[in-house]
């Protein structure tokens, strides 16, 4: 039963990526930022019915504050990048 549930989740995600890929006219590269962006959307922004309307990150105890979660994640990523660039090697 657990294996079937896992397959359903993977098939759902594959279907969503295929739908997005059609609109984008295909993925040009394997390391496309579209896939990373979709992963962020799926885990931090999109509520899931199976999780009672929460995101996987919320279930894990990670909350994203603000009205625009995309903007918050981008700003936090930018701040993190600056911190990493400023630290000595």
C-alpha positions, 0 to 999 in steps of 0.5 A: 500500500505504501508503494502505491501511495508513493507512486501516486505522489510521483505521478502527480508531480511528473504530471505537473512538470509535464503540464508546465513543460508544455507551456514552456515549450520543453526544457532546454537543459537538464539543469534548467532553473525551472525544475528547481523553481518548481521544487521550491514552489511544491515544497514551500508555497503550494498547499497540499490537500493530503497535508490539511492545506499545509505545505511540506515545509510547514509540516516540517516546521519551516514557515515562510512569512509574508504575503508574497512567499515567492518574494520572501524566498527570493529575498532570503536566498539573496541574503544567504548568497551575500553571506556565503560570498562574504565569508572567508574561504 
